[in-house]
Amino acid sequence: NHHLSGLLGLGCLSWSGHQIHVGLPINKLLDAGVAPQEIPLPHEFLMNRDLMAQLYPSFNKGLIPFFSLNWSEYSDFLTFKGGLNPVTGGLWLSDTAHHHLALAVLFIVAGHMYRTNWGIGHSMKEILEAHKGPFTGEGHKGLYEILITSWHAQLAINLAMMGSLSIIVAHHMYAMPAYPFIATDYPTQLSIFTHHMWIGGFCICGGAAHAGIFMVRDYNPAQNYNNLLDRVIRHRDAIISHLNWICIFLGFHSFGLYIHNDTMRALGRTQDMFSDTAIQLKPVFAQWVQSIHTIAPGNTTPNALATASYAFGGDVVSVGNKVAMMPISLGTADFMVHHIHAFTIHVTVLILLKGVLFSRNSRLIPDKAN
């Protein structure tokens, strides 16, 4: 609760406050070409409301629209534009201020939802134990006790989640660049993408490692009878053999496409290769998803002025004759490399899950059965 309300909630609130009261006016003047030495100092925007009102007229109205619930008055600095600022090639600062203010509200509310020492709010234990499906036995019963007694179990989940999040962040950082001019700084873009992908991979592997340590040191079979964890362990052979099968399938088929192309190239039969100019294997579902996002502004997202990311389609955003972001059109090569990646991550899942599920009482080392 302290983490949700304090760190995330008040953290987002103070950040959006800084973006609104300091970042927005200064960046608006910079974007308009005002010389840096002529821009008022940050504290002047805080002290002098007239300065702010010149840039954002709703500041004249003070807090009256807030308390009268007429929040749309503030739409001159809390925007929903979408797309990128054409001057800097970064996300609109008024969009990100709006985003962090909304997140602050969500997290401050979330931090008041869960029960601690007082008898109010949701109980994590009750939520978990009520979560039962028709085919999942005791469901999540016993998992709460695992999380409050085993640091390895907590660490395993946190590492897996943070690792996955890091990989998601890596992709958002080029598709929706947050900082001014970072999109045209190609070495930085490459570096932060590579960094967050590597770190994500390390964290996910660490998650599996600590899950294995939890299974060996902290897992108590008596407290986990017929719950989800027990059921997963009991049909671990089926899980691993399915993963094994899908890895073989993906490996042969996706690699087979490349072998086919190499062979056709070697024989001089370029018309028989898989490519956009010969035999096409277009990722039609991905193209459909891209088109949905491209036509969303003014349609399913009526208030947005531009698409969430120009990766989906739309215009080329160039800053100083360098491309900040442009549509990433998908073709045969993307279809092929997608399935190679599917192969590699399924092999990774196979290795990690096998290590976790067989860390106790494997056929090779039949120890710790009970």
Residue, then its C-alpha position, 0 to 999 in steps of 0.5 A: n500500500h505504501h508502495l502503491s500510494g507513496l512511491l507510484g501515486l505521489g511519485c507520479l503526482s509530483w512528476s506530473g506537477h513538475q511537467i505541468h508547472v516547469g517542463l511545459p511552459i519552458n519547452k513550449l517557449l523552446d519549441a517556439g524558438v525563444a532563446p534560452q537566455e530569454i526564458p523565465l527561470p523555473h521558479e518564476f512560472l511557479m510564483n507568477r500565474d500571469l506568466m503561465a496564463q499567457l501560455y495556458p489560458s486555463f491557469n486564469k481560472g485557478l482551481i474553480p474548474f477542478f472543484s466544479l468537476n469541469w475538468s475539460e477546462y484544463s485541456d490546454f495543458l492536459t492533452f490527448k493528442g497522440g503522435l509526436n511533437p514535430v519540433t523535438g520528435g518526442l512525445w507531447l509533454s502535455d500528453t505525458a503530463h496528462h498520463h502521469l496525472a491519471l496514473a497518480v489518481l489510479f495508484i493513490v486509489a489503489g494504495h487504499m484498496y488492500r487490507t493491512n493492520w485495520g479491518i478495512g479493504h481487500s484481503m490479498k489472501e481472500i482474493l487469492e483463495a477465492h480464485k478457483g476455476p472449474f478445472t483447477g482444484e484448490g486454485h490459489k490456496g496456499l500461494y499467499e503463505i508461500l509469498i509471505t514466507s519465501w523470499h525466493a518465491q517473491l524474488a522469482i515473480n518480481l524478476a520474471m515480471m520486471g524482466s518482461l516489463s523491461i522487454i516491453v519498455a525496450h520496444h516502447m522507447y523507440a516506438m514512442p520516444a519520450y525525451p526530446f531529440i532522443a529519437t534522432d540520436y541513433p546510437t543512444q536509441l540502439s544502446i537503450f534498446t539493446h540494454h533493456m532487452w539484455i537486462g530483461g533476458f537476465c531478469i527472466c533467467g534469474g526469475a527461473a533460477h530463484a523459482g528453482i531455489f524456492m522449490v528446493r529450499d522453501y516448498n512444502p508439499a503438505q501445504n500445497y495439496n491440489n492447488l495450482l502449483d501442485r497441479v502444475i508439478r504433477h503434470r510437469d511431464a506433459i508440460i515439458s513434452h508439449l514445449n519440447w514438441i513445439c520447439i522441434f516444430l518451430g525449429f524445423h519449420s522456421f529454420g526450414l524457410y531459411i534453408h529453402n531460401d539459401t538453397m534457391r539462392a545458391l541454385g540461382r532460382t530467386q523467383d522461388m525464394f520466400s520474399d516480398t518480390a517472389i513467394q510472399l509470406k505476409p504477416v496478415f494478422a500483424q498488418w491488420v492490427q497495425s491498420i486498426h491502430t492507424i485508423a483509430p484516431g477520430n474513430t475508436t479513439p475520437n479525441a486523439l489527433a494522431t496514432a499512438s505510434y507512427a510504427f503502426g502507420g501514418d506520416v514520417v516524422s523528421v527532425g533536422n532532416k533525420v527520421a525520428m519515427m516512421p511507419i514500420s511496414l511488415g513483410t515476408a522477412d518479418f514473418m520469418v524472423h518472427h517465427i525464429h524468435a518464437f523458436t528461441i523464446h520457446v526453447t528458453v521457456l523449455i530450459l527455464l521451466k524444466g529447471v524449475l519443475f524438475s528441481r525436486n525429485s527428477r528421474l535423474i536425481p530422485d531426492k526430496a520427493n516429499 
